[in-house]
Amino acid sequence: MALSMIFTLAAIIGISTLAFAFILDYLGLFDITTLAVLVIGFNIFQWLIGPYVINMLYNVKEADPVEHAELYYIVKRLSAKAGLPTPKLMIANMPIPNAFAYGSPLTGNMVAVTQGLLDVLDEEEIEAVIGHELGHLKHRDVQVMMLVSMIPSIFYIIARSALFYSGRREREGGSAIIIGLASLFVYWILTLLTLHLSRLREYYADEFSVQLAPSIRDGARRLAEALAKIVLSTAKMSSMGIAPKVPGFKALLIADPDSAVRDAVELTSHGDWRLVERVASREVTLADQLMELLSTHPNVVKRIRRLLRMAE
């Protein structure tokens, strides 16, 4: 798992850097300073302001230490066990059950849970979810994904600009079309690699959560039940039209809300463990595997099956 993540990250950085160099060289603008400012400066700026954008998008406020005293204790205890400074505890005023970890040097690390998560899960399952989010902080997934996820967007902007330019300048139009199409191809490749990296890091955070529990079996059970409940509850809310569409930054969440309806097709509410077993027994079709390629999160059936294998 770790080697696969390193390879994927190296591929993203390598492809993007080579593509930037090729485009700037083709335009006669290449120099190492331009490349460094464009890649590093833009990503650092996005990382620094990212938490403020997330707080606005998800209506996030710092948790009240009195009202959420038990939740504060869970975060503090698990952080100590993980060898991490205790992050800020945040509450997102959203009905869908979910959680996410984020932060920057300007804000410090934060772990947010939605009000929907507190309403749907029991205490043990909430602990498993928080353990997963602490795993993201431990592995610095916040920094990695914040930076990496913006690289494909830069090539998309270059592609659109070049193709627009080609329609306005007949003489240089041919060169602009080549750059535009090449940038569009790089954009799609980097997007698929970024999504793959995101899915790998979700598995890695799952493992970390399991390790924080009193036993491997207990940790795997708690997280599997939490994931099944999150998917089922989100799907029900979506079908009733009361779950809002989650804008951007889906990679931060513990489960992808946009795929919840598809993931929950076979789910029933016959008890926590029966629910997990029903999810694990569902067939993963070719369509599911193709959809997974375009998702920030692993297919929930594969994810829960993996947790069940860990429990055994």
WOPE-V255316 format. One record per residue. N is the residue number from 1. RES is the residue in three letters. PSI is psi in radians with two decimals (* if undefined). OMEGA is omega in whole degrees, 0 to 359 (NA if undefined). D_FIRST is the distance of its C-alpha to the first C-alpha in whole Angstrom. Layout:
BEGIN
n:N res:RES psi:PSI omega:OMEGA d_first:D_FIRST
n:N res:RES psi:PSI omega:OMEGA d_first:D_FIRST
END
This chain:
BEGIN
n:1 res:MET psi:-0.85 omega:182 d_first:0
n:2 res:ALA psi:-0.74 omega:180 d_first:4
n:3 res:LEU psi:-0.66 omega:179 d_first:6
n:4 res:SER psi:-0.70 omega:178 d_first:5
n:5 res:MET psi:-0.74 omega:180 d_first:6
n:6 res:ILE psi:-0.74 omega:180 d_first:9
n:7 res:PHE psi:-0.78 omega:181 d_first:10
n:8 res:THR psi:-0.78 omega:179 d_first:11
n:9 res:LEU psi:-0.74 omega:179 d_first:12
n:10 res:ALA psi:-0.67 omega:179 d_first:14
n:11 res:ALA psi:-0.75 omega:179 d_first:15
n:12 res:ILE psi:-0.86 omega:181 d_first:17
n:13 res:ILE psi:-0.76 omega:182 d_first:19
n:14 res:GLY psi:-0.84 omega:181 d_first:20
n:15 res:ILE psi:-0.78 omega:182 d_first:21
n:16 res:SER psi:-0.74 omega:181 d_first:23
n:17 res:THR psi:-0.77 omega:179 d_first:24
n:18 res:LEU psi:-0.68 omega:181 d_first:26
n:19 res:ALA psi:-0.74 omega:176 d_first:27
n:20 res:PHE psi:-0.81 omega:181 d_first:29
n:21 res:ALA psi:-0.73 omega:180 d_first:30
n:22 res:PHE psi:-0.81 omega:182 d_first:32
n:23 res:ILE psi:-0.81 omega:181 d_first:33
n:24 res:LEU psi:-0.65 omega:178 d_first:35
n:25 res:ASP psi:-0.69 omega:180 d_first:36
n:26 res:TYR psi:-0.62 omega:179 d_first:37
n:27 res:LEU psi:-0.08 omega:182 d_first:39
n:28 res:GLY psi:0.41 omega:183 d_first:41
n:29 res:LEU psi:0.10 omega:189 d_first:39
n:30 res:PHE psi:2.26 omega:162 d_first:36
n:31 res:ASP psi:2.70 omega:188 d_first:36
n:32 res:ILE psi:-0.52 omega:180 d_first:33
n:33 res:THR psi:-0.79 omega:179 d_first:35
n:34 res:THR psi:-0.78 omega:181 d_first:35
n:35 res:LEU psi:-0.76 omega:181 d_first:31
n:36 res:ALA psi:-0.78 omega:181 d_first:30
n:37 res:VAL psi:-0.75 omega:183 d_first:32
n:38 res:LEU psi:-0.83 omega:185 d_first:31
n:39 res:VAL psi:-0.93 omega:186 d_first:27
n:40 res:ILE psi:-0.83 omega:183 d_first:27
n:41 res:GLY psi:-0.80 omega:182 d_first:30
n:42 res:PHE psi:-0.74 omega:182 d_first:29
n:43 res:ASN psi:-0.68 omega:178 d_first:26
n:44 res:ILE psi:-0.74 omega:179 d_first:27
n:45 res:PHE psi:-0.78 omega:180 d_first:30
n:46 res:GLN psi:-0.67 omega:179 d_first:28
n:47 res:TRP psi:-0.74 omega:183 d_first:25
n:48 res:LEU psi:-0.72 omega:184 d_first:28
n:49 res:ILE psi:-0.18 omega:183 d_first:30
n:50 res:GLY psi:-0.86 omega:182 d_first:27
n:51 res:PRO psi:-0.62 omega:179 d_first:28
n:52 res:TYR psi:-0.67 omega:178 d_first:31
n:53 res:VAL psi:-0.76 omega:180 d_first:31
n:54 res:ILE psi:-0.77 omega:180 d_first:28
n:55 res:ASN psi:-0.65 omega:178 d_first:31
n:56 res:MET psi:-0.77 omega:183 d_first:34
n:57 res:LEU psi:-0.71 omega:187 d_first:32
n:58 res:TYR psi:0.13 omega:179 d_first:31
n:59 res:ASN psi:0.99 omega:185 d_first:34
n:60 res:VAL psi:2.33 omega:175 d_first:32
n:61 res:LYS psi:2.70 omega:177 d_first:34
n:62 res:GLU psi:2.41 omega:183 d_first:34
n:63 res:ALA psi:2.54 omega:176 d_first:34
n:64 res:ASP psi:2.14 omega:185 d_first:37
n:65 res:PRO psi:-0.36 omega:178 d_first:37
n:66 res:VAL psi:-0.87 omega:181 d_first:40
n:67 res:GLU psi:-0.62 omega:183 d_first:39
n:68 res:HIS psi:0.74 omega:184 d_first:35
n:69 res:ALA psi:-0.74 omega:181 d_first:36
n:70 res:GLU psi:-0.67 omega:179 d_first:34
n:71 res:LEU psi:-0.68 omega:176 d_first:31
n:72 res:TYR psi:-0.74 omega:181 d_first:31
n:73 res:TYR psi:-0.71 omega:179 d_first:31
n:74 res:ILE psi:-0.83 omega:181 d_first:28
n:75 res:VAL psi:-0.75 omega:181 d_first:26
n:76 res:LYS psi:-0.77 omega:182 d_first:28
n:77 res:ARG psi:-0.80 omega:181 d_first:27
n:78 res:LEU psi:-0.61 omega:178 d_first:23
n:79 res:SER psi:-0.75 omega:179 d_first:23
n:80 res:ALA psi:-0.73 omega:180 d_first:25
n:81 res:LYS psi:-0.56 omega:180 d_first:23
n:82 res:ALA psi:-0.12 omega:182 d_first:20
n:83 res:GLY psi:0.60 omega:181 d_first:22
n:84 res:LEU psi:2.56 omega:168 d_first:22
n:85 res:PRO psi:2.49 omega:182 d_first:25
n:86 res:THR psi:2.10 omega:179 d_first:27
n:87 res:PRO psi:2.87 omega:174 d_first:26
n:88 res:LYS psi:2.41 omega:177 d_first:29
n:89 res:LEU psi:2.19 omega:183 d_first:29
n:90 res:MET psi:2.64 omega:177 d_first:30
n:91 res:ILE psi:2.20 omega:177 d_first:31
n:92 res:ALA psi:2.16 omega:182 d_first:31
n:93 res:ASN psi:1.26 omega:181 d_first:34
n:94 res:MET psi:2.47 omega:182 d_first:32
n:95 res:PRO psi:-0.44 omega:182 d_first:33
n:96 res:ILE psi:2.44 omega:179 d_first:30
n:97 res:PRO psi:2.10 omega:179 d_first:27
n:98 res:ASN psi:3.06 omega:179 d_first:24
n:99 res:ALA psi:2.76 omega:179 d_first:23
n:100 res:PHE psi:2.69 omega:177 d_first:21
n:101 res:ALA psi:2.47 omega:182 d_first:21
n:102 res:TYR psi:-3.13 omega:179 d_first:22
n:103 res:GLY psi:2.99 omega:178 d_first:24
n:104 res:SER psi:3.00 omega:178 d_first:26
n:105 res:PRO psi:-0.43 omega:180 d_first:28
n:106 res:LEU psi:-0.47 omega:186 d_first:31
n:107 res:THR psi:-0.34 omega:189 d_first:30
n:108 res:GLY psi:3.02 omega:180 d_first:28
n:109 res:ASN psi:2.51 omega:180 d_first:25
n:110 res:MET psi:2.56 omega:172 d_first:25
n:111 res:VAL psi:2.17 omega:181 d_first:24
n:112 res:ALA psi:2.43 omega:171 d_first:26
n:113 res:VAL psi:2.57 omega:179 d_first:27
n:114 res:THR psi:2.75 omega:177 d_first:29
n:115 res:GLN psi:-0.59 omega:178 d_first:32
n:116 res:GLY psi:-0.64 omega:178 d_first:31
n:117 res:LEU psi:-0.75 omega:180 d_first:28
n:118 res:LEU psi:-0.51 omega:181 d_first:31
n:119 res:ASP psi:-0.50 omega:189 d_first:33
n:120 res:VAL psi:-0.69 omega:187 d_first:31
n:121 res:LEU psi:2.69 omega:173 d_first:29
n:122 res:ASP psi:3.10 omega:188 d_first:30
n:123 res:GLU psi:-0.74 omega:180 d_first:29
n:124 res:GLU psi:-0.70 omega:181 d_first:26
n:125 res:GLU psi:-0.64 omega:176 d_first:25
n:126 res:ILE psi:-0.71 omega:177 d_first:25
n:127 res:GLU psi:-0.74 omega:180 d_first:24
n:128 res:ALA psi:-0.71 omega:180 d_first:21
n:129 res:VAL psi:-0.77 omega:179 d_first:20
n:130 res:ILE psi:-0.66 omega:176 d_first:21
n:131 res:GLY psi:-0.69 omega:176 d_first:19
n:132 res:HIS psi:-0.79 omega:181 d_first:16
n:133 res:GLU psi:-0.64 omega:175 d_first:18
n:134 res:LEU psi:-0.53 omega:175 d_first:18
n:135 res:GLY psi:-0.69 omega:177 d_first:14
n:136 res:HIS psi:-0.71 omega:179 d_first:15
n:137 res:LEU psi:-0.72 omega:180 d_first:17
n:138 res:LYS psi:-0.70 omega:183 d_first:16
n:139 res:HIS psi:0.08 omega:181 d_first:13
n:140 res:ARG psi:0.59 omega:179 d_first:15
n:141 res:ASP psi:-0.53 omega:180 d_first:14
n:142 res:VAL psi:-0.89 omega:181 d_first:18
n:143 res:GLN psi:-0.79 omega:184 d_first:19
n:144 res:VAL psi:-0.90 omega:185 d_first:16
n:145 res:MET psi:-0.57 omega:177 d_first:16
n:146 res:MET psi:-0.74 omega:182 d_first:20
n:147 res:LEU psi:-0.84 omega:186 d_first:20
n:148 res:VAL psi:-0.66 omega:186 d_first:18
n:149 res:SER psi:-0.33 omega:180 d_first:20
n:150 res:MET psi:-0.33 omega:184 d_first:23
n:151 res:ILE psi:-0.81 omega:178 d_first:23
n:152 res:PRO psi:-0.59 omega:181 d_first:23
n:153 res:SER psi:-0.60 omega:179 d_first:26
n:154 res:ILE psi:-0.74 omega:180 d_first:28
n:155 res:PHE psi:-0.54 omega:176 d_first:28
n:156 res:TYR psi:-0.72 omega:178 d_first:29
n:157 res:ILE psi:-0.74 omega:178 d_first:32
n:158 res:ILE psi:-0.74 omega:181 d_first:33
n:159 res:ALA psi:-0.83 omega:181 d_first:33
n:160 res:ARG psi:-0.73 omega:180 d_first:35
n:161 res:SER psi:-0.76 omega:182 d_first:37
n:162 res:ALA psi:-0.75 omega:180 d_first:38
n:163 res:LEU psi:-0.63 omega:176 d_first:39
n:164 res:PHE psi:-0.73 omega:180 d_first:41
n:165 res:TYR psi:-0.66 omega:183 d_first:43
n:166 res:SER psi:-0.50 omega:180 d_first:43
n:167 res:GLY psi:-0.25 omega:183 d_first:45
n:168 res:ARG psi:-0.39 omega:182 d_first:48
n:169 res:ARG psi:1.84 omega:184 d_first:48
n:170 res:GLU psi:-0.71 omega:186 d_first:49
n:171 res:ARG psi:-0.79 omega:182 d_first:50
n:172 res:GLU psi:0.14 omega:186 d_first:46
n:173 res:GLY psi:-0.67 omega:182 d_first:45
n:174 res:GLY psi:-0.78 omega:179 d_first:43
n:175 res:SER psi:-0.72 omega:181 d_first:41
n:176 res:ALA psi:-0.65 omega:179 d_first:40
n:177 res:ILE psi:-0.74 omega:179 d_first:39
n:178 res:ILE psi:-0.82 omega:180 d_first:37
n:179 res:ILE psi:-0.73 omega:181 d_first:35
n:180 res:GLY psi:-0.82 omega:181 d_first:35
n:181 res:LEU psi:-0.68 omega:178 d_first:33
n:182 res:ALA psi:-0.73 omega:180 d_first:31
n:183 res:SER psi:-0.65 omega:179 d_first:30
n:184 res:LEU psi:-0.69 omega:178 d_first:29
n:185 res:PHE psi:-0.80 omega:178 d_first:27
n:186 res:VAL psi:-0.69 omega:179 d_first:25
n:187 res:TYR psi:-0.81 omega:181 d_first:25
n:188 res:TRP psi:-0.72 omega:179 d_first:23
n:189 res:ILE psi:-0.82 omega:181 d_first:21
n:190 res:LEU psi:-0.61 omega:178 d_first:19
n:191 res:THR psi:-0.79 omega:179 d_first:20
n:192 res:LEU psi:-0.70 omega:179 d_first:17
n:193 res:LEU psi:-0.69 omega:179 d_first:15
n:194 res:THR psi:-0.73 omega:178 d_first:15
n:195 res:LEU psi:-0.70 omega:178 d_first:15
n:196 res:HIS psi:-0.76 omega:178 d_first:12
n:197 res:LEU psi:-0.72 omega:179 d_first:10
n:198 res:SER psi:-0.75 omega:180 d_first:12
n:199 res:ARG psi:-0.70 omega:178 d_first:11
n:200 res:LEU psi:-0.70 omega:183 d_first:7
n:201 res:ARG psi:-0.44 omega:173 d_first:9
n:202 res:GLU psi:-0.77 omega:176 d_first:11
n:203 res:TYR psi:-0.74 omega:182 d_first:8
n:204 res:TYR psi:-0.69 omega:178 d_first:7
n:205 res:ALA psi:-0.59 omega:175 d_first:11
n:206 res:ASP psi:-0.80 omega:179 d_first:12
n:207 res:GLU psi:-0.72 omega:181 d_first:11
n:208 res:PHE psi:-0.75 omega:179 d_first:13
n:209 res:SER psi:-0.76 omega:180 d_first:16
n:210 res:VAL psi:-0.69 omega:181 d_first:16
n:211 res:GLN psi:-0.45 omega:181 d_first:16
n:212 res:LEU psi:-0.30 omega:182 d_first:19
n:213 res:ALA psi:2.85 omega:179 d_first:21
n:214 res:PRO psi:-0.54 omega:177 d_first:23
n:215 res:SER psi:2.75 omega:180 d_first:21
n:216 res:ILE psi:-0.78 omega:181 d_first:18
n:217 res:ARG psi:-0.79 omega:182 d_first:20
n:218 res:ASP psi:-0.74 omega:180 d_first:22
n:219 res:GLY psi:-0.74 omega:179 d_first:19
n:220 res:ALA psi:-0.70 omega:179 d_first:18
n:221 res:ARG psi:-0.82 omega:182 d_first:21
n:222 res:ARG psi:-0.81 omega:184 d_first:22
n:223 res:LEU psi:-0.66 omega:178 d_first:19
n:224 res:ALA psi:-0.76 omega:179 d_first:19
n:225 res:GLU psi:-0.70 omega:180 d_first:23
n:226 res:ALA psi:-0.80 omega:181 d_first:23
n:227 res:LEU psi:-0.75 omega:180 d_first:21
n:228 res:ALA psi:-0.76 omega:180 d_first:23
n:229 res:LYS psi:-0.71 omega:180 d_first:26
n:230 res:ILE psi:-0.80 omega:181 d_first:25
n:231 res:VAL psi:-0.80 omega:181 d_first:24
n:232 res:LEU psi:-0.83 omega:182 d_first:28
n:233 res:SER psi:-0.74 omega:179 d_first:30
n:234 res:THR psi:-0.70 omega:179 d_first:29
n:235 res:ALA psi:-0.72 omega:179 d_first:30
n:236 res:LYS psi:-0.77 omega:180 d_first:33
n:237 res:MET psi:-0.68 omega:180 d_first:34
n:238 res:SER psi:-0.72 omega:180 d_first:33
n:239 res:SER psi:-0.45 omega:178 d_first:35
n:240 res:MET psi:-0.10 omega:178 d_first:38
n:241 res:GLY psi:0.34 omega:182 d_first:37
n:242 res:ILE psi:-0.04 omega:178 d_first:37
n:243 res:ALA psi:2.06 omega:181 d_first:33
n:244 res:PRO psi:2.63 omega:172 d_first:33
n:245 res:LYS psi:2.28 omega:182 d_first:31
n:246 res:VAL psi:2.03 omega:180 d_first:28
n:247 res:PRO psi:2.51 omega:172 d_first:29
n:248 res:GLY psi:2.96 omega:174 d_first:26
n:249 res:PHE psi:0.47 omega:180 d_first:23
n:250 res:LYS psi:-0.45 omega:181 d_first:22
n:251 res:ALA psi:-0.36 omega:181 d_first:18
n:252 res:LEU psi:-0.47 omega:188 d_first:19
n:253 res:LEU psi:2.77 omega:179 d_first:20
n:254 res:ILE psi:-0.43 omega:177 d_first:18
n:255 res:ALA psi:2.54 omega:182 d_first:19
n:256 res:ASP psi:1.95 omega:182 d_first:21
n:257 res:PRO psi:-0.46 omega:182 d_first:25
n:258 res:ASP psi:-0.39 omega:180 d_first:25
n:259 res:SER psi:0.08 omega:186 d_first:24
n:260 res:ALA psi:-0.71 omega:181 d_first:25
n:261 res:VAL psi:-0.78 omega:179 d_first:28
n:262 res:ARG psi:-0.72 omega:182 d_first:26
n:263 res:ASP psi:-0.46 omega:187 d_first:24
n:264 res:ALA psi:0.19 omega:185 d_first:27
n:265 res:VAL psi:-0.70 omega:185 d_first:29
n:266 res:GLU psi:0.11 omega:186 d_first:29
n:267 res:LEU psi:2.52 omega:174 d_first:29
n:268 res:THR psi:2.79 omega:184 d_first:32
n:269 res:SER psi:1.11 omega:180 d_first:33
n:270 res:HIS psi:0.70 omega:181 d_first:34
n:271 res:GLY psi:2.65 omega:187 d_first:32
n:272 res:ASP psi:-0.87 omega:185 d_first:29
n:273 res:TRP psi:-0.60 omega:175 d_first:27
n:274 res:ARG psi:-0.66 omega:178 d_first:29
n:275 res:LEU psi:-0.78 omega:179 d_first:27
n:276 res:VAL psi:-0.76 omega:181 d_first:24
n:277 res:GLU psi:-0.65 omega:178 d_first:25
n:278 res:ARG psi:-0.67 omega:178 d_first:27
n:279 res:VAL psi:-0.81 omega:184 d_first:23
n:280 res:ALA psi:-0.47 omega:183 d_first:21
n:281 res:SER psi:-0.12 omega:182 d_first:24
n:282 res:ARG psi:2.45 omega:179 d_first:24
n:283 res:GLU psi:2.35 omega:175 d_first:24
n:284 res:VAL psi:1.83 omega:185 d_first:21
n:285 res:THR psi:2.98 omega:176 d_first:23
n:286 res:LEU psi:-0.66 omega:178 d_first:23
n:287 res:ALA psi:-0.70 omega:178 d_first:24
n:288 res:ASP psi:-0.76 omega:182 d_first:21
n:289 res:GLN psi:-0.65 omega:178 d_first:19
n:290 res:LEU psi:-0.70 omega:178 d_first:21
n:291 res:MET psi:-0.60 omega:180 d_first:21
n:292 res:GLU psi:-0.58 omega:180 d_first:17
n:293 res:LEU psi:-0.46 omega:182 d_first:17
n:294 res:LEU psi:0.26 omega:182 d_first:20
n:295 res:SER psi:2.62 omega:176 d_first:18
n:296 res:THR psi:-0.26 omega:185 d_first:16
n:297 res:HIS psi:2.62 omega:176 d_first:15
n:298 res:PRO psi:2.72 omega:173 d_first:14
n:299 res:ASN psi:2.31 omega:187 d_first:16
n:300 res:VAL psi:-0.55 omega:178 d_first:18
n:301 res:VAL psi:-0.84 omega:179 d_first:18
n:302 res:LYS psi:-0.65 omega:182 d_first:15
n:303 res:ARG psi:-0.76 omega:180 d_first:14
n:304 res:ILE psi:-0.65 omega:176 d_first:17
n:305 res:ARG psi:-0.67 omega:179 d_first:16
n:306 res:ARG psi:-0.70 omega:178 d_first:13
n:307 res:LEU psi:-0.65 omega:178 d_first:15
n:308 res:LEU psi:-0.67 omega:177 d_first:18
n:309 res:ARG psi:-0.64 omega:177 d_first:16
n:310 res:MET psi:-0.64 omega:180 d_first:15
n:311 res:ALA psi:-0.49 omega:181 d_first:18
n:312 res:GLU psi:* omega:NA d_first:19
END
